Amino acid sequence: MGIEFDDRTSESPYIERVWRSRSDGVDRMTSIATAHWTLVAWRAGTAWRVAAQGPESGATTARVPTETEFVGIRLSLGTTFEPMPTGRLVDGGAEFADVSRHSVRIFGHTVPLLGYDDAEDLVRRMARAGVVVRDPLVRDVLGGWLPDVTDRTVRRHFARVTGLTPGAVRQIERARTAAALIRTGAPIADVAHDLGYYDQPHLARSLDRFIGHTATALRDGTSGQLSLLYKT
């Protein structure tokens, strides 16, 4: 069977995507790179667990617990968990120990357990408590705005907020877009050209690093189970 994802967009400036899934008959998947922070809850049986996951700088193989239900909130670029040491949690995460059937304690604040339909209410409460913070400079710079500071200052700012450099964020987002387009049947040569890769070998190296599969495998559906991938 594998993992079936449901996902939706959000009008909240703090949220990029809300998703849910259930594992069935698969014990491994490719976790593709992402520049976003994620709050995720999962349940096997009756016990819920909750963790914050940092950005992932490259594709990895992740273990998938069987018959497990997941709910996740992928935060928007530039939105982070304020008390966390961002740089040390790239390619990692932190689990919250105080979890009940209906609530979780996050950095001293007890909030309802996250759900697919009420993610916005949860994040709004966390933002009011100062647990979730949003830095609009990250989104503005990625959108092409040039602040009146040096490139070095921008890089330091990005590293503090996202744990990544602006270049790394752009490379990850471009590779994810390329993979999503290829999976929908877009010609590989056109994807490479339209997204600004030098040539198809350049695209191939990017996909290998950030997605963990070749363009051919993505196109033919032989890449196996991937973590959440969608058109931006």
C-alpha positions as CSV (number, residue, x, y, z in Angstrom):
1,M,0.0,0.0,0.0
2,G,2.5,2.7,1.1
3,I,1.8,6.1,2.6
4,E,-1.1,8.1,1.3
5,F,-0.9,11.9,1.9
6,D,-3.7,14.4,2.2
7,D,-2.6,18.0,2.2
8,R,-4.0,21.4,2.0
9,T,-2.8,25.0,1.8
10,S,-3.5,27.6,4.5
11,E,-4.3,31.3,4.7
12,S,-2.2,31.6,7.8
13,P,1.0,33.5,7.2
14,Y,2.7,31.1,9.7
15,I,1.7,27.9,7.8
16,E,2.9,26.7,4.4
17,R,1.0,23.4,4.3
18,V,-1.0,21.1,6.5
19,W,-0.9,17.3,5.9
20,R,-1.9,14.0,7.2
21,S,-1.1,10.4,6.4
22,R,-1.2,6.8,7.5
23,S,1.5,4.2,6.9
24,D,0.4,0.8,5.6
25,G,2.8,-1.9,4.4
26,V,5.9,0.3,4.0
27,D,8.8,0.5,6.4
28,R,11.1,3.0,4.6
29,M,10.7,6.1,2.6
30,T,12.9,8.8,1.0
31,S,12.7,12.0,3.1
32,I,13.4,14.7,0.6
33,A,15.1,18.0,1.5
34,T,13.1,20.9,2.9
35,A,13.8,24.4,4.0
36,H,10.8,24.5,6.3
37,W,10.3,23.7,10.0
38,T,7.5,21.1,10.7
39,L,5.4,20.3,13.8
40,V,4.3,16.7,13.6
41,A,2.2,14.4,15.7
42,W,2.0,10.6,15.2
43,R,0.1,7.8,16.8
44,A,0.6,4.0,16.8
45,G,-2.3,2.5,18.8
46,T,-3.5,5.0,21.4
47,A,-0.3,6.9,22.4
48,W,0.4,10.2,20.6
49,R,3.9,11.6,20.2
50,V,4.8,15.2,19.1
51,A,8.0,16.6,17.7
52,A,9.4,19.7,16.0
53,Q,11.5,18.8,12.9
54,G,14.2,21.2,11.6
55,P,15.0,21.8,7.9
56,E,16.6,18.9,6.0
57,S,19.6,19.9,3.9
58,G,19.5,16.7,1.7
59,A,17.6,13.6,0.9
60,T,17.8,10.7,3.4
61,T,16.2,7.3,3.9
62,A,13.8,7.4,6.9
63,R,12.3,4.6,8.8
64,V,8.4,4.5,8.8
65,P,6.6,2.9,11.8
66,T,3.9,0.6,10.5
67,E,0.2,1.3,10.9
68,T,0.8,4.8,12.2
69,E,-1.3,7.9,11.8
70,F,0.5,11.2,11.2
71,V,-0.6,14.9,11.2
72,G,1.9,17.6,10.3
73,I,2.1,21.4,10.0
74,R,4.8,22.7,7.7
75,L,5.6,26.2,8.8
76,S,6.1,28.9,6.1
77,L,9.6,30.0,5.2
78,G,11.0,32.3,7.9
79,T,8.7,30.9,10.6
80,T,10.4,29.1,13.4
81,F,10.1,27.9,17.0
82,E,11.6,30.8,18.9
83,P,13.1,28.8,21.9
84,M,14.9,26.3,19.6
85,P,18.6,26.6,18.6
86,T,17.9,26.7,14.9
87,G,21.4,25.8,13.5
88,R,21.8,22.7,15.7
89,L,18.4,21.3,14.6
90,V,19.0,21.3,10.8
91,D,18.7,17.6,9.8
92,G,17.3,16.9,13.2
93,G,14.5,17.6,15.6
94,A,13.2,17.7,19.2
95,E,10.5,15.6,20.7
96,F,8.1,16.9,23.4
97,A,7.7,14.5,26.2
98,D,4.6,15.9,27.9
99,V,1.8,14.6,25.6
100,S,-1.7,13.5,26.5
101,R,-4.6,12.3,24.4
102,H,-5.8,15.9,23.9
103,S,-2.9,18.3,24.6
104,V,0.9,18.7,24.4
105,R,3.2,21.0,26.4
106,I,5.5,22.9,24.2
107,F,8.1,25.2,25.8
108,G,6.1,25.7,28.9
109,H,2.7,26.2,27.1
110,T,0.0,23.6,27.1
111,V,-1.9,23.6,23.7
112,P,-4.3,21.3,22.1
113,L,-2.9,18.3,20.2
114,L,-2.5,19.3,16.6
115,G,-5.2,18.3,14.1
116,Y,-5.7,18.5,10.3
117,D,-8.7,20.8,10.4
118,D,-7.7,23.1,13.3
119,A,-4.0,23.7,12.6
120,E,-4.5,27.4,12.2
121,D,-6.0,27.8,15.7
122,L,-3.1,25.9,17.2
123,V,-0.5,27.9,15.5
124,R,-2.3,31.2,16.3
125,R,-2.2,30.3,20.0
126,M,1.5,29.4,19.8
127,A,2.2,32.7,18.0
128,R,0.4,34.7,20.7
129,A,2.5,32.9,23.3
130,G,5.7,33.7,21.4
131,V,6.6,30.1,20.7
132,V,6.2,30.5,17.0
133,V,7.7,33.6,15.3
134,R,7.7,34.8,11.7
135,D,10.5,36.7,10.1
136,P,9.2,38.4,6.9
137,L,12.8,39.3,5.7
138,V,13.3,35.6,4.7
139,R,10.3,35.5,2.4
140,D,11.0,39.0,1.1
141,V,14.6,38.2,0.1
142,L,13.6,35.0,-1.6
143,G,11.0,37.0,-3.5
144,G,13.7,39.3,-4.9
145,W,13.7,42.2,-2.5
146,L,17.2,43.5,-1.8
147,P,17.5,44.9,1.8
148,D,19.9,47.8,2.4
149,V,22.5,45.5,4.1
150,T,25.4,43.5,3.0
151,D,25.1,39.9,1.6
152,R,27.0,38.7,4.6
153,T,24.5,40.2,6.9
154,V,21.7,38.5,4.9
155,R,23.4,35.2,5.1
156,R,23.9,35.5,8.9
157,H,20.2,36.4,9.2
158,F,19.1,33.4,7.2
159,A,21.4,31.1,9.2
160,R,19.9,32.4,12.4
161,V,16.3,32.0,11.3
162,T,16.4,29.0,9.0
163,G,19.7,27.3,9.7
164,L,20.4,27.5,6.0
165,T,21.9,30.1,3.6
166,P,19.7,31.9,1.0
167,G,21.4,29.9,-1.8
168,A,20.7,26.6,-0.1
169,V,17.0,27.5,0.4
170,R,16.7,28.4,-3.3
171,Q,18.4,25.2,-4.4
172,I,16.1,23.0,-2.2
173,E,12.9,24.8,-3.3
174,R,14.0,24.6,-7.0
175,A,14.7,20.8,-6.7
176,R,11.4,20.2,-5.1
177,T,9.6,22.1,-7.8
178,A,11.5,20.2,-10.5
179,A,10.6,16.8,-8.9
180,A,6.9,17.7,-8.6
181,L,6.8,18.8,-12.3
182,I,8.6,15.7,-13.5
183,R,6.2,13.4,-11.6
184,T,3.3,15.1,-13.3
185,G,4.8,14.2,-16.7
186,A,6.6,17.4,-17.7
187,P,9.5,16.8,-20.1
188,I,12.8,16.6,-18.2
189,A,14.6,18.9,-20.7
190,D,11.8,21.5,-20.4
191,V,12.0,21.4,-16.6
192,A,15.8,21.9,-16.6
193,H,15.4,24.9,-19.0
194,D,12.4,26.5,-17.3
195,L,13.9,26.3,-13.8
196,G,17.2,27.7,-14.8
197,Y,19.5,24.7,-14.6
198,Y,22.6,24.9,-16.7
199,D,21.7,21.6,-18.4
200,Q,20.2,18.2,-17.6
201,P,23.3,16.9,-15.8
202,H,23.0,19.9,-13.5
203,L,19.4,19.0,-12.8
204,A,20.4,15.4,-12.2
205,R,22.9,16.4,-9.5
206,S,20.4,18.6,-7.8
207,L,17.8,15.8,-7.8
208,D,20.3,13.3,-6.5
209,R,21.3,15.6,-3.6
210,F,17.9,17.0,-2.6
211,I,15.3,14.4,-3.7
212,G,17.4,11.2,-3.6
213,H,16.2,9.9,-7.0
214,T,16.9,10.4,-10.7
215,A,14.5,12.2,-13.0
216,T,13.8,9.0,-14.8
217,A,12.7,7.2,-11.6
218,L,10.5,10.2,-10.7
219,R,8.9,10.2,-14.2
220,D,8.4,6.4,-14.3
221,G,7.1,6.1,-10.8
222,T,9.9,3.8,-9.7
223,S,11.3,6.2,-7.1
224,G,9.4,4.5,-4.3
225,Q,7.8,6.2,-1.3
226,L,8.7,9.9,-0.9
227,S,7.9,12.3,1.9
228,L,5.3,15.0,1.1
229,L,6.0,16.5,-2.4
230,Y,3.7,19.0,-4.1
231,K,3.7,21.8,-6.6
232,T,4.6,25.2,-5.1
